[in-house]
């Protein structure tokens, strides 16, 4: 994690390329400290977050490390990481100066947490967005229970439950991204920002981005058709009804989506549906982050998180054994005890 002030601009660089910039406690602490320092510094007019690698912006939190601490009998370390990460998400949302993310490549999970809460999210044609937590026995966190429903409840529910990926055009259409800059022009944008785009009071940051922005790429016809299917199948917040509609819907997309969901943690799916429903009705982000922190602490200690990370990221056998292994056996009430409504 590199941080510097150049031309009145606070510049943050994610530089853990071998791990796709997966966030560590040290990276979260460095980001938080830099923002706290620059918040009141009159010489800093704005902040830009970038990656040193075009392969990935940020693949999320380091869930393998979180799992390892729990298995080693040190769950408090995982608790501390989630608390610090979610506090950082809230700090970004409340940051009083322009906060610009330059998203080139993969951005998942915690990578959205350090970008989507900022005002300006620039994407290149290589950008790919996803919240794939239900695949590893977890749930879409980092404020996702706030920002996913605000993309449109059906679309947010679809993305949160399935972990489906969005390309740059789709992210721009739904509002996850705000500006498009071709990858070939991204170095020139970075140079312009470094050369003084911050402009004292911060207006120069946004003006510089807008000068380089190009018309958003058009979404393809298949995505337009899929959006209609998503509205039809995911428009109801009740998980059993979503599954029933998918089963009744003709076509390969519905069959494939239902098959995918059947392989994910039933507990994760049920809790995700409930959190998204509560998030849609919430008054502010902080309430959502409070809910997510309580649940993250519980799920990090649960069987499905350890098993999901093992199957997908450690042993990579892609054969998790969930407990329980079907929705009928899931009772969300113990998980959500004392979680604010």
PARO-410775 format. One record per atom (N, C-alpha, C): residue in three letters; x, y, z. Coordinates in steps of 0.2 Angstrom, whole numbers, padded with zeros to 4 digits, always signed. Example, Ala and Ser with C-alpha at 12.3 -4.5 7.8 and 13.67 -1.06 7.14 Angstrom:
% PARO-410775
ALA+0066-0028+0039
ALA+0062-0022+0039
ALA+0066-0016+0039
SER+0064-0011+0035
SER+0068-0005+0036
SER+0064+0000+0039
% end
This chain:
% PARO-410775
UNK+0004-0006+0000
UNK+0000+0000+0000
UNK+0004+0006+0000
UNK+0004+0010-0005
UNK+0008+0016-0006
UNK+0003+0022-0005
UNK+0006+0028-0002
UNK+0002+0034-0001
UNK+0006+0040-0002
UNK+0004+0045-0005
UNK+0008+0051-0006
UNK+0004+0056-0008
UNK+0006+0063-0007
UNK+0003+0068-0009
UNK+0007+0071-0015
UNK+0003+0072-0021
UNK+0007+0074-0027
UNK+0002+0080-0030
UNK+0005+0086-0031
UNK+0001+0091-0034
UNK-0006+0092-0031
UNK-0006+0092-0024
UNK-0012+0093-0021
UNK-0017+0088-0021
UNK-0015+0082-0023
UNK-0019+0076-0023
UNK-0016+0071-0019
UNK-0021+0068-0015
UNK-0019+0062-0011
UNK-0019+0056-0015
UNK-0014+0052-0016
UNK-0013+0047-0021
UNK-0012+0040-0017
UNK-0017+0036-0017
UNK-0016+0029-0014
UNK-0016+0024-0019
UNK-0011+0019-0019
UNK-0009+0014-0024
UNK-0009+0007-0020
UNK-0014+0003-0023
UNK-0014-0004-0021
UNK-0009-0008-0025
UNK-0004-0011-0021
UNK+0001-0014-0025
UNK+0003-0021-0022
UNK-0002-0025-0021
UNK-0001-0032-0019
UNK-0003-0037-0025
UNK+0000-0036-0031
UNK-0003-0039-0037
UNK-0003-0047-0037
UNK+0002-0050-0033
UNK+0001-0057-0033
UNK-0005-0060-0030
UNK-0008-0056-0025
UNK-0014-0058-0022
UNK-0020-0054-0025
UNK-0019-0051-0031
UNK-0025-0047-0034
UNK-0027-0041-0029
UNK-0022-0039-0025
UNK-0023-0033-0021
UNK-0028-0035-0015
UNK-0029-0041-0013
UNK-0033-0043-0008
UNK-0031-0039-0002
UNK-0036-0036+0002
UNK-0035-0032+0007
UNK-0033-0035+0014
UNK-0027-0033+0016
UNK-0025-0036+0023
UNK-0026-0030+0028
UNK-0026-0032+0035
UNK-0027-0027+0040
UNK-0022-0021+0039
UNK-0016-0023+0037
UNK-0011-0017+0036
UNK-0013-0012+0031
UNK-0016-0015+0025
UNK-0018-0011+0020
UNK-0024-0007+0022
UNK-0029-0010+0026
UNK-0035-0006+0028
UNK-0033+0000+0033
UNK-0028-0002+0037
UNK-0025+0003+0042
UNK-0022+0009+0039
UNK-0018+0007+0033
UNK-0015+0012+0030
UNK-0020+0017+0026
UNK-0025+0014+0023
UNK-0030+0018+0019
UNK-0033+0023+0024
UNK-0035+0020+0030
UNK-0039+0024+0035
UNK-0035+0029+0038
UNK-0028+0028+0039
UNK-0024+0033+0042
UNK-0023+0039+0037
UNK-0022+0037+0030
UNK-0021+0042+0025
UNK-0027+0047+0025
UNK-0033+0044+0024
UNK-0039+0048+0024
UNK-0040+0052+0030
UNK-0039+0050+0036
UNK-0039+0054+0042
UNK-0035+0060+0042
UNK-0029+0058+0039
UNK-0024+0064+0039
UNK-0026+0069+0033
UNK-0028+0067+0028
UNK-0030+0071+0022
UNK-0036+0075+0023
UNK-0041+0072+0027
UNK-0047+0075+0028
UNK-0047+0082+0030
UNK-0042+0084+0034
UNK-0042+0091+0037
UNK-0036+0095+0034
UNK-0032+0092+0030
UNK-0026+0095+0027
UNK-0028+0099+0021
UNK-0028+0106+0022
UNK-0030+0111+0016
UNK-0026+0110+0010
UNK-0020+0107+0010
UNK-0016+0106+0004
UNK-0018+0100+0000
UNK-0023+0096+0003
UNK-0025+0090-0001
UNK-0032+0092-0003
UNK-0033+0092-0010
UNK-0040+0094-0013
UNK-0044+0088-0015
UNK-0041+0082-0015
UNK-0045+0076-0017
UNK-0040+0070-0016
UNK-0044+0064-0017
UNK-0040+0058-0016
UNK-0041+0054-0022
UNK-0036+0050-0025
UNK-0037+0045-0030
UNK-0034+0039-0028
UNK-0038+0033-0029
UNK-0036+0027-0027
UNK-0035+0023-0033
UNK-0030+0020-0034
UNK-0028+0016-0040
UNK-0024+0009-0039
UNK-0024+0005-0044
UNK-0020-0001-0043
UNK-0014-0001-0047
UNK-0008-0004-0045
UNK-0002-0004-0048
UNK-0002-0009-0054
UNK-0007-0013-0054
UNK-0008-0019-0059
UNK-0014-0018-0063
UNK-0014-0019-0070
UNK-0020-0019-0074
UNK-0024-0025-0073
UNK-0022-0030-0070
UNK-0025-0036-0069
UNK-0031-0036-0064
UNK-0030-0032-0059
UNK-0035-0032-0054
UNK-0035-0025-0050
UNK-0040-0022-0049
UNK-0041-0016-0044
UNK-0040-0019-0037
UNK-0045-0023-0035
UNK-0045-0026-0028
UNK-0049-0032-0028
UNK-0047-0038-0027
UNK-0051-0044-0027
UNK-0055-0045-0020
UNK-0055-0040-0015
UNK-0058-0040-0009
UNK-0054-0041-0003
UNK-0057-0043+0002
UNK-0053-0044+0008
UNK-0050-0051+0008
UNK-0044-0052+0012
UNK-0040-0058+0012
UNK-0044-0063+0016
UNK-0049-0067+0013
UNK-0053-0071+0017
UNK-0049-0077+0019
UNK-0044-0079+0015
UNK-0040-0085+0017
UNK-0037-0084+0024
UNK-0034-0077+0025
UNK-0031-0076+0031
UNK-0036-0075+0037
UNK-0042-0073+0035
UNK-0047-0072+0040
UNK-0049-0079+0043
UNK-0050-0084+0038
UNK-0051-0091+0040
UNK-0046-0094+0044
UNK-0040-0093+0042
UNK-0034-0096+0046
UNK-0034-0093+0053
UNK-0035-0087+0054
UNK-0035-0085+0061
UNK-0041-0088+0065
UNK-0046-0089+0062
UNK-0052-0092+0066
UNK-0050-0099+0067
UNK-0047-0103+0062
UNK-0045-0110+0063
UNK-0040-0111+0068
UNK-0036-0105+0069
UNK-0030-0106+0074
UNK-0032-0104+0081
UNK-0039-0103+0082
UNK-0041-0101+0088
UNK-0041-0093+0090
UNK-0040-0089+0085
UNK-0039-0082+0086
UNK-0045-0078+0082
UNK-0051-0080+0083
UNK-0056-0076+0080
UNK-0057-0069+0081
UNK-0054-0067+0086
UNK-0054-0059+0088
UNK-0050-0056+0082
UNK-0045-0059+0079
UNK-0041-0055+0074
UNK-0046-0054+0068
UNK-0050-0059+0066
UNK-0055-0058+0061
UNK-0060-0053+0062
UNK-0062-0053+0069
UNK-0067-0048+0071
UNK-0064-0041+0070
UNK-0058-0040+0072
UNK-0054-0033+0071
UNK-0054-0031+0064
UNK-0052-0036+0060
UNK-0052-0034+0053
UNK-0058-0032+0050
UNK-0064-0035+0051
UNK-0070-0033+0049
UNK-0072-0027+0051
UNK-0071-0026+0058
UNK-0073-0019+0061
UNK-0069-0013+0058
UNK-0062-0014+0057
UNK-0058-0009+0053
UNK-0060-0008+0046
UNK-0062-0014+0043
UNK-0064-0013+0036
UNK-0070-0009+0035
UNK-0075-0011+0039
UNK-0082-0008+0038
UNK-0081+0000+0041
UNK-0077+0001+0046
UNK-0076+0008+0048
UNK-0073+0012+0042
UNK-0069+0009+0038
UNK-0066+0012+0032
UNK-0071+0014+0027
UNK-0075+0009+0026
UNK-0081+0010+0021
UNK-0085+0016+0023
UNK-0087+0017+0029
UNK-0090+0022+0032
UNK-0086+0029+0031
UNK-0080+0028+0032
UNK-0076+0034+0032
UNK-0075+0037+0025
UNK-0075+0032+0020
UNK-0075+0034+0013
UNK-0081+0038+0011
UNK-0087+0035+0013
UNK-0093+0038+0011
UNK-0094+0045+0014
UNK-0091+0046+0020
UNK-0092+0052+0023
UNK-0086+0057+0021
UNK-0081+0055+0017
UNK-0076+0059+0016
UNK-0078+0066+0012
UNK-0076+0071+0015
UNK-0078+0078+0012
UNK-0075+0080+0006
UNK-0070+0077+0003
UNK-0067+0079-0003
UNK-0068+0074-0008
UNK-0067+0076-0015
UNK-0068+0071-0020
UNK-0064+0065-0019
UNK-0067+0059-0020
UNK-0063+0053-0019
UNK-0065+0049-0025
UNK-0059+0048-0029
UNK-0060+0045-0035
UNK-0056+0038-0036
UNK-0060+0033-0038
UNK-0057+0026-0039
UNK-0056+0025-0046
UNK-0050+0023-0048
UNK-0048+0021-0055
UNK-0048+0014-0056
UNK-0054+0011-0058
UNK-0055+0004-0058
UNK-0053+0001-0065
UNK-0048-0003-0065
UNK-0045-0006-0071
UNK-0044-0013-0069
UNK-0048-0018-0072
UNK-0047-0025-0070
UNK-0053-0027-0065
UNK-0051-0033-0061
UNK-0056-0036-0057
UNK-0057-0032-0051
UNK-0063-0031-0049
UNK-0065-0028-0042
UNK-0071-0032-0039
UNK-0069-0035-0033
UNK-0074-0039-0030
UNK-0074-0038-0022
UNK-0080-0039-0019
UNK-0081-0039-0012
UNK-0078-0033-0009
UNK-0073-0033-0005
UNK-0070-0028-0002
UNK-0067-0022-0006
UNK-0066-0024-0013
UNK-0064-0019-0017
UNK-0069-0014-0019
UNK-0076-0017-0019
UNK-0081-0012-0020
UNK-0082-0008-0014
UNK-0080-0011-0008
UNK-0081-0007-0002
UNK-0076-0001-0002
UNK-0070-0001-0005
UNK-0066+0005-0005
UNK-0067+0009-0011
UNK-0072+0007-0015
UNK-0073+0011-0021
UNK-0080+0014-0022
UNK-0085+0010-0021
UNK-0091+0012-0023
UNK-0094+0017-0018
UNK-0092+0018-0012
UNK-0094+0023-0007
UNK-0091+0030-0009
UNK-0086+0030-0013
UNK-0084+0036-0015
UNK-0088+0039-0021
UNK-0087+0046-0022
UNK-0091+0049-0027
UNK-0090+0048-0034
UNK-0084+0046-0036
UNK-0082+0045-0043
UNK-0079+0038-0044
UNK-0082+0034-0048
UNK-0079+0027-0050
UNK-0078+0027-0057
UNK-0072+0028-0059
UNK-0070+0027-0066
UNK-0068+0020-0068
UNK-0071+0018-0073
UNK-0069+0011-0076
UNK-0066+0011-0083
UNK-0062+0006-0084
UNK-0060+0005-0091
UNK-0064-0001-0094
UNK-0062-0003-0100
UNK-0066-0008-0103
UNK-0064-0015-0100
UNK-0058-0015-0096
UNK-0056-0021-0093
UNK-0059-0022-0086
UNK-0064-0018-0084
UNK-0066-0018-0077
UNK-0072-0024-0077
UNK-0071-0028-0071
UNK-0076-0033-0070
UNK-0078-0032-0062
UNK-0085-0032-0061
UNK-0087-0031-0054
UNK-0091-0038-0052
UNK-0090-0039-0045
UNK-0094-0045-0043
UNK-0094-0045-0035
UNK-0099-0047-0032
UNK-0100-0048-0025
UNK-0101-0056-0024
UNK-0096-0060-0024
UNK-0097-0067-0024
UNK-0097-0071-0017
UNK-0099-0067-0012
UNK-0098-0070-0005
UNK-0102-0076-0004
UNK-0108-0077-0007
UNK-0112-0083-0006
UNK-0109-0089-0008
UNK-0104-0089-0013
UNK-0100-0095-0015
UNK-0095-0097-0010
UNK-0094-0093-0005
UNK-0089-0095+0000
UNK-0092-0096+0007
UNK-0099-0096+0008
UNK-0102-0097+0014
UNK-0102-0090+0018
UNK-0102-0085+0015
UNK-0102-0078+0018
UNK-0108-0074+0015
UNK-0108-0068+0016
UNK-0113-0064+0013
UNK-0110-0057+0010
UNK-0114-0054+0006
UNK-0111-0048+0003
UNK-0111-0042+0008
UNK-0105-0040+0010
UNK-0104-0036+0016
UNK-0101-0029+0013
UNK-0097-0026+0017
UNK-0094-0019+0015
UNK-0099-0014+0013
UNK-0105-0014+0016
UNK-0110-0010+0014
UNK-0114-0012+0009
UNK-0113-0018+0006
UNK-0117-0020+0000
UNK-0125-0021+0002
UNK-0126-0022+0008
UNK-0134-0022+0010
UNK-0137-0015+0009
UNK-0132-0010+0009
UNK-0135-0003+0007
UNK-0134-0002+0000
UNK-0129-0003-0004
UNK-0128-0001-0011
UNK-0131-0005-0016
UNK-0132-0012-0014
UNK-0135-0016-0019
UNK-0142-0015-0020
UNK-0146-0014-0015
UNK-0153-0013-0016
UNK-0155-0006-0020
UNK-0150-0001-0019
UNK-0151+0005-0023
UNK-0149+0005-0030
UNK-0147-0001-0032
UNK-0146-0002-0040
UNK-0153-0004-0043
UNK-0158-0005-0039
UNK-0164-0008-0040
UNK-0165-0014-0037
UNK-0170-0015-0033
UNK-0170-0021-0028
UNK-0169-0027-0032
UNK-0172-0029-0038
UNK-0172-0035-0041
UNK-0164-0036-0043
UNK-0161-0031-0046
UNK-0154-0032-0049
UNK-0150-0033-0043
UNK-0151-0029-0037
UNK-0146-0029-0032
UNK-0147-0036-0028
UNK-0153-0039-0028
UNK-0154-0045-0025
UNK-0151-0051-0030
UNK-0151-0050-0036
UNK-0148-0055-0041
UNK-0141-0055-0040
UNK-0138-0049-0040
UNK-0130-0049-0039
UNK-0128-0051-0032
UNK-0132-0050-0027
UNK-0130-0052-0020
UNK-0131-0059-0019
UNK-0136-0062-0022
UNK-0137-0069-0021
UNK-0133-0074-0026
UNK-0132-0072-0032
UNK-0128-0076-0037
UNK-0121-0074-0037
UNK-0119-0068-0035
UNK-0112-0066-0037
UNK-0110-0065-0044
UNK-0115-0064-0048
UNK-0114-0063-0055
UNK-0110-0057-0057
UNK-0106-0058-0062
UNK-0101-0052-0064
UNK-0104-0047-0069
UNK-0102-0041-0068
UNK-0104-0036-0072
UNK-0098-0033-0076
UNK-0099-0032-0082
UNK-0093-0028-0086
UNK-0094-0021-0085
UNK-0089-0017-0088
UNK-0089-0010-0088
UNK-0096-0007-0090
UNK-0098-0009-0096
UNK-0105-0006-0098
UNK-0110-0007-0093
UNK-0111-0013-0091
UNK-0116-0015-0086
UNK-0116-0011-0080
UNK-0110-0010-0077
UNK-0108-0007-0071
UNK-0110+0001-0072
UNK-0109+0004-0077
UNK-0110+0010-0079
UNK-0118+0011-0079
UNK-0121+0007-0083
UNK-0128+0007-0084
UNK-0132+0007-0077
UNK-0130+0003-0072
UNK-0134+0002-0066
UNK-0131+0007-0061
UNK-0126+0010-0062
UNK-0124+0015-0057
UNK-0118+0013-0052
UNK-0115+0007-0053
UNK-0109+0005-0049
UNK-0103+0009-0051
UNK-0103+0011-0057
UNK-0098+0015-0060
UNK-0101+0022-0062
UNK-0097+0027-0062
UNK-0099+0034-0064
UNK-0096+0037-0071
UNK-0090+0035-0072
UNK-0087+0037-0078
UNK-0083+0032-0082
UNK-0082+0032-0089
UNK-0079+0028-0093
UNK-0073+0031-0096
UNK-0067+0028-0095
UNK-0061+0031-0098
UNK-0057+0024-0101
UNK-0056+0024-0107
UNK-0053+0019-0110
UNK-0046+0017-0107
UNK-0044+0011-0107
UNK-0038+0009-0103
UNK-0032+0012-0106
UNK-0032+0013-0113
UNK-0026+0016-0116
UNK-0025+0023-0114
UNK-0031+0027-0111
UNK-0030+0034-0109
UNK-0029+0034-0102
UNK-0030+0029-0098
UNK-0029+0029-0091
UNK-0023+0032-0088
UNK-0017+0030-0091
UNK-0011+0033-0089
UNK-0011+0041-0090
UNK-0014+0043-0095
UNK-0014+0051-0096
UNK-0018+0054-0091
UNK-0024+0051-0089
UNK-0028+0054-0084
UNK-0024+0054-0077
UNK-0021+0048-0076
UNK-0017+0048-0070
UNK-0012+0054-0070
UNK-0008+0055-0075
UNK-0003+0060-0076
UNK-0006+0067-0075
UNK-0012+0068-0078
UNK-0016+0075-0077
UNK-0018+0076-0070
UNK-0020+0071-0067
UNK-0022+0072-0060
UNK-0016+0073-0055
UNK-0010+0069-0057
UNK-0004+0070-0053
UNK-0001+0078-0054
UNK-0003+0080-0060
UNK+0000+0087-0062
UNK-0003+0093-0059
UNK-0008+0091-0055
UNK-0012+0097-0052
UNK-0019+0097-0053
UNK-0022+0091-0054
UNK-0029+0090-0055
UNK-0033+0091-0049
UNK-0030+0092-0043
UNK-0034+0092-0037
UNK-0036+0099-0036
UNK-0033+0104-0038
UNK-0036+0111-0039
UNK-0038+0114-0032
UNK-0034+0114-0027
UNK-0035+0117-0021
UNK-0041+0115-0017
UNK-0047+0117-0019
UNK-0053+0115-0016
UNK-0056+0109-0018
UNK-0053+0106-0023
UNK-0055+0099-0025
UNK-0059+0099-0031
UNK-0061+0105-0034
UNK-0065+0105-0040
UNK-0062+0102-0046
UNK-0055+0103-0046
UNK-0051+0100-0051
UNK-0051+0093-0052
UNK-0052+0089-0047
UNK-0052+0082-0048
UNK-0057+0080-0052
UNK-0063+0082-0051
UNK-0069+0079-0055
UNK-0069+0082-0062
UNK-0066+0089-0062
UNK-0066+0092-0069
UNK-0061+0088-0073
UNK-0055+0086-0070
UNK-0050+0082-0074
UNK-0053+0075-0076
UNK-0056+0072-0072
UNK-0060+0066-0074
UNK-0065+0067-0080
UNK-0069+0072-0079
UNK-0074+0073-0084
UNK-0071+0075-0091
UNK-0065+0078-0091
UNK-0062+0080-0097
UNK-0059+0073-0101
UNK-0057+0068-0097
UNK-0055+0062-0100
UNK-0061+0057-0101
UNK-0066+0058-0098
UNK-0072+0053-0099
UNK-0074+0053-0106
UNK-0076+0047-0108
UNK-0079+0045-0115
UNK-0086+0043-0114
UNK-0090+0043-0119
UNK-0097+0040-0118
UNK-0096+0032-0116
UNK-0101+0031-0112
UNK-0101+0024-0109
UNK-0102+0019-0115
UNK-0099+0013-0115
UNK-0100+0008-0120
UNK-0107+0006-0119
UNK-0110+0004-0125
UNK-0117+0001-0125
UNK-0117-0006-0122
UNK-0122-0007-0118
UNK-0124-0014-0116
UNK-0126-0018-0122
UNK-0125-0024-0122
UNK-0127-0028-0128
UNK-0134-0031-0127
UNK-0137-0033-0132
UNK-0144-0035-0132
UNK-0146-0040-0127
UNK-0141-0045-0126
UNK-0142-0050-0121
UNK-0143-0048-0114
UNK-0139-0043-0112
UNK-0140-0040-0106
UNK-0147-0037-0105
UNK-0149-0033-0110
UNK-0156-0030-0110
UNK-0161-0035-0109
UNK-0160-0041-0112
UNK-0165-0046-0111
UNK-0165-0049-0104
UNK-0158-0050-0102
UNK-0157-0053-0095
UNK-0160-0048-0090
UNK-0160-0042-0091
UNK-0162-0037-0086
UNK-0170-0039-0085
UNK-0173-0040-0090
UNK-0181-0041-0090
UNK-0182-0048-0086
UNK-0178-0053-0087
UNK-0178-0059-0083
UNK-0177-0058-0076
UNK-0172-0054-0075
UNK-0170-0053-0068
UNK-0175-0050-0064
UNK-0179-0045-0067
UNK-0184-0041-0064
UNK-0190-0046-0063
UNK-0191-0051-0067
UNK-0197-0056-0066
UNK-0195-0061-0061
UNK-0189-0063-0061
UNK-0187-0069-0056
UNK-0185-0066-0049
UNK-0182-0060-0049
UNK-0179-0058-0043
UNK-0183-0052-0040
UNK-0188-0051-0043
UNK-0192-0045-0040
UNK-0195-0046-0033
UNK-0196-0052-0031
UNK-0199-0054-0025
UNK-0193-0055-0020
UNK-0193-0052-0014
UNK-0188-0053-0010
UNK-0187-0059-0006
UNK-0193-0063-0006
UNK-0193-0070-0003
UNK-0189-0075-0007
UNK-0184-0078-0003
UNK-0180-0083-0007
UNK-0184-0089-0010
UNK-0188-0092-0006
UNK-0192-0097-0009
UNK-0196-0095-0016
UNK-0198-0089-0016
UNK-0202-0087-0021
UNK-0197-0086-0027
UNK-0191-0083-0026
UNK-0186-0082-0031
UNK-0185-0089-0034
UNK-0183-0094-0030
UNK-0182-0101-0033
UNK-0188-0104-0037
UNK-0194-0102-0034
UNK-0199-0105-0038
UNK-0200-0102-0045
UNK-0199-0095-0045
UNK-0199-0092-0051
UNK-0194-0094-0056
UNK-0188-0095-0054
UNK-0183-0098-0058
UNK-0184-0105-0061
UNK-0187-0109-0057
UNK-0189-0116-0059
UNK-0195-0115-0064
UNK-0199-0110-0064
UNK-0205-0110-0068
UNK-0203-0106-0075
UNK-0197-0103-0075
UNK-0195-0099-0080
UNK-0192-0103-0086
UNK-0194-0103-0092
UNK-0191-0107-0097
UNK-0184-0103-0099
UNK-0180-0107-0102
UNK-0174-0105-0105
UNK-0168-0107-0101
UNK-0162-0106-0104
UNK-0156-0108-0101
UNK-0153-0104-0096
UNK-0155-0097-0096
UNK-0152-0093-0091
UNK-0155-0095-0084
UNK-0162-0096-0084
UNK-0165-0098-0078
UNK-0163-0104-0075
UNK-0162-0109-0079
UNK-0159-0116-0077
UNK-0152-0115-0074
UNK-0148-0112-0078
UNK-0141-0111-0075
UNK-0141-0107-0069
UNK-0145-0102-0068
UNK-0145-0098-0062
UNK-0147-0102-0056
UNK-0153-0106-0057
UNK-0155-0110-0052
UNK-0150-0116-0050
UNK-0147-0118-0055
UNK-0141-0123-0054
UNK-0136-0120-0050
UNK-0134-0114-0051
UNK-0128-0111-0048
UNK-0130-0110-0040
UNK-0136-0107-0039
UNK-0139-0106-0032
UNK-0139-0112-0028
UNK-0141-0118-0031
UNK-0141-0124-0028
UNK-0134-0126-0025
UNK-0129-0124-0028
UNK-0122-0126-0026
UNK-0119-0121-0020
UNK-0123-0115-0019
UNK-0120-0111-0014
UNK-0123-0112-0007
UNK-0120-0109-0002
UNK-0122-0110+0005
UNK-0129-0108+0006
UNK-0133-0113+0008
UNK-0140-0111+0009
UNK-0141-0106+0015
UNK-0137-0106+0020
UNK-0137-0102+0025
UNK-0135-0095+0023
UNK-0130-0094+0018
UNK-0128-0088+0016
UNK-0133-0085+0011
UNK-0137-0089+0007
UNK-0142-0086+0003
UNK-0148-0084+0007
UNK-0150-0087+0012
UNK-0155-0085+0017
UNK-0154-0079+0020
UNK-0148-0078+0023
UNK-0146-0072+0027
UNK-0145-0066+0022
UNK-0142-0067+0016
UNK-0141-0062+0011
UNK-0148-0059+0009
UNK-0153-0063+0008
UNK-0160-0061+0006
UNK-0162-0057+0011
UNK-0161-0059+0018
UNK-0164-0055+0023
UNK-0160-0048+0024
UNK-0154-0048+0024
UNK-0150-0042+0024
UNK-0152-0037+0019
UNK-0152-0039+0013
UNK-0154-0035+0007
UNK-0161-0032+0008
UNK-0166-0036+0011
UNK-0172-0033+0012
UNK-0172-0028+0017
UNK-0168-0029+0023
UNK-0167-0024+0028
UNK-0164-0018+0025
UNK-0159-0019+0021
UNK-0155-0013+0018
UNK-0159-0009+0014
UNK-0164-0012+0010
UNK-0168-0008+0006
UNK-0172-0003+0010
UNK-0174-0005+0016
UNK-0178-0001+0020
UNK-0174+0004+0025
UNK-0168+0003+0025
UNK-0164+0007+0030
UNK-0163+0014+0028
UNK-0162+0018+0033
UNK-0161+0025+0032
UNK-0154+0027+0030
UNK-0149+0024+0032
UNK-0142+0026+0031
UNK-0138+0020+0031
UNK-0132+0021+0028
UNK-0127+0016+0027
UNK-0124+0014+0034
UNK-0123+0018+0039
UNK-0121+0016+0045
UNK-0125+0010+0048
UNK-0131+0010+0048
UNK-0135+0005+0051
UNK-0134-0002+0047
UNK-0133-0001+0041
UNK-0131-0007+0037
UNK-0125-0010+0039
UNK-0120-0006+0040
UNK-0113-0008+0042
UNK-0113-0011+0049
UNK-0117-0008+0053
UNK-0118-0011+0060
UNK-0121-0018+0060
UNK-0126-0019+0056
UNK-0129-0026+0055
UNK-0124-0031+0052
UNK-0120-0028+0047
UNK-0115-0033+0044
UNK-0110-0035+0048
UNK-0108-0030+0053
UNK-0102-0032+0057
UNK-0104-0037+0062
UNK-0110-0037+0065
UNK-0113-0042+0069
UNK-0113-0049+0066
UNK-0116-0049+0060
UNK-0116-0055+0056
UNK-0109-0058+0054
UNK-0105-0053+0052
UNK-0098-0056+0050
UNK-0095-0059+0055
UNK-0095-0057+0061
UNK-0092-0060+0067
UNK-0095-0067+0068
UNK-0101-0068+0067
UNK-0104-0074+0068
UNK-0102-0079+0063
UNK-0103-0076+0056
UNK-0102-0081+0051
UNK-0094-0083+0050
UNK-0090-0079+0052
UNK-0083-0080+0052
UNK-0081-0086+0056
UNK-0085-0087+0061
UNK-0084-0093+0066
UNK-0088-0099+0064
UNK-0092-0098+0059
UNK-0097-0104+0057
UNK-0093-0109+0052
UNK-0097-0115+0051
UNK-0094-0120+0047
UNK-0094-0118+0040
UNK-0099-0115+0037
UNK-0099-0114+0030
UNK-0094-0109+0028
UNK-0092-0104+0031
UNK-0087-0099+0029
UNK-0080-0103+0029
UNK-0078-0107+0034
UNK-0072-0111+0033
UNK-0072-0116+0028
UNK-0078-0119+0027
UNK-0078-0124+0022
UNK-0079-0121+0015
UNK-0082-0115+0014
UNK-0082-0112+0007
UNK-0076-0109+0005
UNK-0072-0106+0010
UNK-0065-0104+0008
UNK-0061-0110+0006
UNK-0061-0115+0010
UNK-0057-0121+0009
UNK-0058-0123+0002
UNK-0065-0124+0000
UNK-0067-0127-0006
UNK-0065-0123-0012
UNK-0066-0116-0012
UNK-0065-0112-0017
UNK-0058-0109-0018
UNK-0054-0108-0012
UNK-0048-0104-0012
UNK-0042-0108-0010
UNK-0043-0113-0005
UNK-0038-0117-0002
UNK-0036-0123-0006
UNK-0041-0128-0005
UNK-0040-0134-0008
UNK-0042-0134-0016
UNK-0047-0129-0017
UNK-0049-0128-0024
UNK-0052-0134-0027
UNK-0056-0139-0023
UNK-0059-0144-0026
UNK-0066-0143-0028
UNK-0068-0136-0026
UNK-0075-0134-0028
UNK-0081-0139-0026
UNK-0080-0142-0020
UNK-0085-0147-0018
UNK-0086-0145-0011
UNK-0089-0140-0009
UNK-0090-0138-0002
UNK-0096-0142+0001
UNK-0096-0144+0007
UNK-0101-0148+0011
UNK-0104-0143+0016
UNK-0110-0140+0014
UNK-0113-0135+0018
UNK-0117-0139+0024
UNK-0118-0135+0029
UNK-0122-0137+0035
UNK-0126-0131+0037
UNK-0133-0132+0036
UNK-0136-0138+0033
UNK-0135-0137+0025
UNK-0137-0142+0022
UNK-0136-0142+0015
UNK-0142-0141+0010
UNK-0148-0139+0014
UNK-0153-0136+0010
UNK-0157-0131+0014
UNK-0161-0127+0010
UNK-0164-0121+0013
UNK-0169-0123+0019
UNK-0172-0129+0018
UNK-0177-0131+0023
UNK-0174-0132+0030
UNK-0168-0133+0030
UNK-0164-0134+0037
UNK-0161-0127+0039
UNK-0162-0122+0036
UNK-0159-0115+0038
UNK-0164-0112+0043
UNK-0162-0110+0049
UNK-0165-0105+0053
UNK-0161-0099+0054
UNK-0163-0093+0051
UNK-0159-0087+0051
UNK-0160-0084+0058
UNK-0164-0086+0062
UNK-0165-0082+0069
UNK-0159-0082+0073
UNK-0156-0087+0074
UNK-0150-0087+0079
UNK-0145-0082+0076
UNK-0144-0082+0069
UNK-0139-0078+0066
UNK-0140-0071+0067
UNK-0147-0069+0067
UNK-0149-0062+0067
UNK-0151-0060+0073
UNK-0150-0064+0079
UNK-0152-0061+0085
UNK-0148-0055+0087
UNK-0151-0050+0089
UNK-0148-0044+0091
UNK-0146-0039+0085
UNK-0147-0042+0079
UNK-0145-0038+0073
UNK-0151-0032+0072
UNK-0149-0026+0072
UNK-0154-0021+0072
UNK-0158-0022+0065
UNK-0165-0020+0066
UNK-0169-0021+0060
UNK-0169-0014+0056
% end
